[in-house]
């Protein structure tokens, strides 16, 4: 197995681990804000891994890379807002 195959395998295993961690988190009874924060971090981490290693968007001036990175900042922020809003509603 060459270096590139090893890196792709490591990234894939990291994505699987983060997904399983999300599933485990859903089964636990943690407070809403803690759950929202951890889910937001997991979404951001998975998104950045996919952008860099599977979409090949490593070039600095790429407009698509900027849009995708913005997406993976906005979505976790919305998760935090939703978690905070549900916490305030209680």
C-alpha positions, 0 to 999 in steps of 0.5 A: 500500500502506497502513501496516498492509499494509506492517507485515504484509509486513515481519513476514511477511518477517522470519518467512520470513527466520527460517525460512530461517535455521533451515534454514541453521542445520540444514545447518551443523555448529555445536556443539549448544549454539550451535545450541540457543541460536540455535534457541531465540532464533528460536522466541521471536522468531517466536512474539512476532512472531506473537502481536503482529502476527497474533493481535492480542494487544497488549492488556496484561491479556489472559489469552490473551496471557499464556498465549501469551507463557509458551508462547514462553518455556517452549518455547525453555527446553525447547530449551535444556535438550534441547540441554544434555542432548545435550551432556552425553551426549556 
